[in-house]
Amino acid sequence: MFQNENVKDRVFLVTGAGGGIGRKLVEALLERWGFVVACDVNEGDLLALADEFRTHQDRFITHNFNITADEEWEKAIALTVKFAEDKKRKFYGLINCAGVLKPGWLSEVDSSQIDFHIDINVKGNLYGCVRAAAIFRRARDGHIINIASLAGVAAVPGIALYSASKFAVRGFTLALAEEMSEFGVNVTVVCPDAVQTGMLDLQLDYEEAALTFSGMGALTPQSVAEEICAVIGSSNREVLIPGWRGAMAKFSSALPEITSLIQKPLREMGKNFMTTMKNEKRGIR
């Protein structure tokens, strides 16, 4: 386990903490002696989380709220500030892990799916970032980390709404990093490839999502959480995971006309890997 002294004794607000990357991140922060306000919209997941980490209850609380409502963000930030004050610690980090994805061809989706992706993935991040940025700017210290995706580096047909939302998160985060740099506040966007979470399992039922699986493998939530912990306190503005897929995504984004020529074989690779994953889940070898 990589130890990062920028985590110890500092307070972090983590969204999407009920599962996936967020849950593993809570665990990683606590292992490094951080203080955590774990937030999620699913109260049941938070109850399970509280039970799992009850031995850390002196450094850990949960908060159930809807990130798409700015007024609820106001309460969550206020709760985090008070928690930090009560523990005589500093509110240092906001880490946005919450996100959603539903595959679909754009010619077939309805407006509710547009709202679904933009409200949660984009607005849900921006509300929190704006409020945390004001606090960190006054303190001239702090770190905001947003979890985007390699789908926010290179456009991915079949999950275009998700891709668009993550492009927005990435662009916003990089712009915020520039704005906050003069105040000593770090801002980072983390862009992982496919991760072994419920979001990935959901995509197995959609042929539209074949390109998600073209990497012939998936990251673990723990490995992504470790990468996030490693970057805390650093001035890195963008982290691509894994690096080689990130380089491919950058190339694809820079040369979309050429990239379109290789999408068909990549999609076929993805379909084959989807079949393999489905068979493994069914116990078929």
Residue, then its C-alpha position, 0 to 999 in steps of 0.5 A: m500500500f502506497q502511503n501518502e502523508n497528504v491524506k493523514d489527519r485530513v478530511f475528505l468528502v467522497t461522493g458515490a461512496g456506497g459502491g464501486i470506486g467510491r467504496k474502495l476509496v473510503e477504505a483506502l483513505l481510512e487505511r491511510w488515517g484520513f477522515v472521511v464523510a462518505c456520501d451516497v444517494n442510496e441510504g442502504d449502501l451507506l448503512a452497509l458502509a457504516d457497519e463495515f467501517r464501524t471500527h473507524q467511527d471516530r474518523f468516519i461518518t456517512h451522509n445521504f444526499n442527492i448530488t443533483a440538488d445544489e441546496e443538498w450540496e450546501k448541507a453536505i459541505a456544511l456538515t463536512v466543515k463542521f465534522a472537520e472543526d469538531k475533529k480539529r482537522k482541516f477539510y482538505g479534499l472533495i472527491n467526486c466518484a458518483g456517476v451513472l451510465k446507460p448505453g444507447w444509440l443517440s437516434e433511439v434515446d429520449s430526453s430523460q436519458i439526456d437529463f439523467h446523464i447531465d444532471i448526475n454526472v455533470k451538474g452533480n459534480l459542478y455544484g460540489c466543486v464550486r462550493a468546495a472551491a470557494i472554501f479552499r480558495r479562502a484557505r489557500d489549500g485543498h484538493i478537488i478530484n473528479i472521476a471522469s473516464l477515458a470516454g471523456v478523452a475519446a468519444v465512444p459511440g454507443i455510450a455517447l451520453y455518458s461520453a459527453s458528460k465525462f468530456a464535460v467533467r474533464g473540461f470543467t476540471l481542467a479549467l478549474a485547475e487553471e483558475m485555482s492554481e494561483f491560490g495553492v489549490n490542486v485540482t485533478v481529473v482522473c480518467p480510468d478505463a472500464v472498471q469492474t463495478g456494477m456500471l460495467d456489469l450493466q453494459l454487458d446487456y447492451e451490444e451498443a457498449a461493445l467498445t467499452f470492452s475493447g481493452m480486453g480487461a477491466l481495472t479493479p476499483q481498488s487499483v483506481a482508488e490506489e491511484i487516486c490516493a497517490v495523486i492527493g496533494s500533488s499538482n497533477r491535473e490529469v491522470l489516465i488509467p492505464g497510461w497506454r489506453g490513455a495515450m490511445a484515447k488521446f490519439s483517437s481524439a486528435l485524429p477522429e477520421i483515422t480512428s473511425l477506420i479501426q472502430k469496427p475491429l475494436r467493436e468486434m473485439g469488445k463483443n467477443f470479450m463481452t461474450t467471454m465475460k457473460n459465460e464466466k458469470r454463468g459458469i461456462r468455460 
